[in-house]
């Protein structure tokens, strides 16, 4: 094998979607598409790590080549799009229904989305949940919390950022086992206390027998922090949250400026140094 034809062999690239791979209109640029195809053809392993459910990723598959399973639900599951199977999952404990009920009572204006299996259940609706539905193209099931089947992958609380600060403070008094993470300024998500994109990346790497010190990861928001810390090289896009910028090893261009293509080009020309799995 002529390794010059496989410049990305032994390297894994994992990227967040919204705010990183996708532009402001939710599209994957042609430049990013070409670069990803070239990365895979050159021997690289490519996938996404997203807060989206797998059904919200599927519409991108015609222009989003992935040759390994994806991290979905903010790290609560690993999904193989080639076989359409969940390979691993770590859901919320059943008693989180109590927490969701308390949030609903204390903050009646907050939107509440509950993720179960392939479906999203809408327990409380507001402007932010409307925008979320339109952007990701899903059709939720309207239901009371007590009627939502279990287990739950995650609970998404949608509201104005200033109200979510109050919700976050309210949650600090809870004894149930979970942790809260922002996926966007208007979305606060409740996950199993052991769930993060970083822990899911460790699980995926173990499945593939692939060393974490040969992984490059990209992200923009606080739900990407553990992803970037787990990878050997964590890269923040220029539009990233300040916490992510501080945690990153490198900064690349804005998500509107073909950031993923830039990173792939920099891996190829050697300005981003990568360990290579053998």
MOKA-V813899 format. One record per helix or strand of 2 or more residues. SS is the DSSP state (A for helix, B for strand). FROM is the first residue (numbers start at 1). TO is the last residue. Records with the same first field share a line. If there is no record, write none. Layout:
# MOKA-V813899
SS = FROM-TO  FROM-TO
This chain:
# MOKA-V813899
A = 3-5  17-21  30-41  54-58  61-63  73-75  96-106  127-136  145-147  161-171  197-208  212-214  222-230  242-247  255-257  259-269
B = 12-15  45-49  70-72  77-80  85-89  111-116  119-124  141-142  154-158  179-184  187-191  215-219  233-236  250-251
